[in-house]
Amino acid sequence: MPVSERDGVPIWRKRTPRQALVTWLAWIAGLVILLICFRFISGQTLWFFVVDAPQQAADLVDRMFPPRWAYANQLWSALWDTINIATLGTLMALIISVPVAFLAARNTTPHPTVRAAALFVIVFSRSVNSLIWALLLVSIIGPGVLAGILAIGLRSIGFCSKLLFEAIEETDPRPLEALNATGASGAQVTSYGIVPQVMPAFAGISVYRWDINIRESTVVGLVGAGGIGLQLDASINSLAWNQVSVIFALIVVLVIGSEWVSAKIREAIR
Amino acid sequence: MTRPQHDPAAGRWRPPPLIPSPWWRWALYLGALFYLVLAFSTVDVDLQRVIRGMERVQILFAGFLQPDFVSRWSFIVEGILESLTMTVVATVLGIMLSIPFAFGAARNIAPLPVYLFCRSFIAVSRSFQEIVIAIFFVVMVGFGPLAGVLTLAFATIGFLGKLLAEDIEDIDARPLEAIRATGAGWSKQMGFGVVPQIMPRFIGLSVYRLDINFRESSVIGIVGAGGIGGALNTSISRYEYSTTAAIILVIVALVFMTEYASGIIRKRVQ
């Protein structure tokens, strides 16, 4: 324990002088990096426009109220599309992520090279945001709900496979060994040994991702991939802020609703 | 389970179904089928457009096999630098702002009015996707990375505030009580009773959020809030898929690196 002495009385210290020095240097280095970063951003900013930001905000809020509630009647089909984008996208991701997860899990993969390829698919899918997928897909297959479903699906593959392959790796090996000892084939060991063990995790993962996807599907429309984001984009472009507030209200209700549903289902599974 | 799992008269053993009640099971299956039919019937797909898009898929794949880093190199570097600096500044700012919200949103240490205010602020911050928040800040402070910094900081408050508040609510109350019994003031109770208990998780969550902020900083540029997203959007809308591929590969590599680093740090503190 580091102790310093003053007038012959030992005083407890948290760190040795050397540790204290290193800590201080680390803090100073962090601060310097932060300042450099801030200078860079400040250089890219037109501070002239920032000065009246409070006014702009007040103006914006002023234009958003009162919300034009009648506009909600034009939004129901967009809302239905949004829910479909999230649900069908999740479904697509789940169907693809099951084989990917089995190939990526250390205990079920046929070969380390296959595992590396599966891990690459997972990392790639997870690193690219669903909006980037949506941008790409809109330019490839044209705007619409299909692009949204594919974007959400492609983004979710990595997430679902990652959590699923971790669950597969954590399975108890003893039942599998017991099944092997009875002379069960590989497929039988998988379906009677692994599947029952990861089923609760799988159900949890799908509901959890569906909940996230509901949030994400509200914005893929901003780049043309269908759903309520399309109406949001149109309203913002026409500066109809009193319609924007209606859309926001709907999004909040949708998000809270989906969170409630997913919490209830996950509770029921457990 | 009182029901016999194995009935020799019925023949083969079957694994117990996931949902025990047959009524619920069939209702869920039928409901899911009904929804899927309904959902697929409303997804309108322009087949001609999709077929034409297949050509572009080939171009995109060719782009990934031969990414073009060179011709737009300066834009890529500038965008990435902007994304990185935005991430650093926004994460630090967000962490600093989220601490008071986290303490305020923990029911065991905050009075009810403060609790309700902080919880509702966090709920608002969490309901909206980063890109929607970015639209707002772009309107307020103009195009550029400052809008991105404010967006990411705002989103960080919701994320860290909620998770940290839950952690504070879960602390062991006994050390806190012991410190209160010594006559320590509020700040000393927090500093010596609460902070040491939440510190490991706080560091872990902050590093995790740094990671998320970098991912998000690569898309909010689509609406003009700075970062690599702007360059990406431009390259896609100009059909320069080889540049698009280069940018996506850079993002994937950086995300992979930050994720790897944050994984190491989180493992060390926990």
Interface residues (C-beta under 8 A of the other chain):
Chain A: I33 L34 I36 C37 F38 F40 I41 S42 Q44 T45 L46 F49 V50 A53 Q56 A57 L60 W80 D81 N84 T87 L88 V123 F124 R126 S127 V128 N129 L131 I132 L135 L136 S139 I140 I141 G142 G144 V145 L146 I149 Y192 P196 M199 A203 R215 E216 T218 V219 L222 V223 L232 I236 F248 I251 V252 V255 I256
Chain B: P15 L18 Y35 A39 F40 T42 V43 D44 V45 D46 R49 V50 G53 R56 V57 L60 L81 E82 L84 T85 M86 V88 V89 V92 S127 F128 Q129 I131 V132 I135 F136 V139 M140 V141 G142 G144 P145 L146 V149 R215 E216 S218 V219 I222 V223 G226 G229 L232 N233 I236 S237 Y239 T244 I248 I251 V252 V255 F256
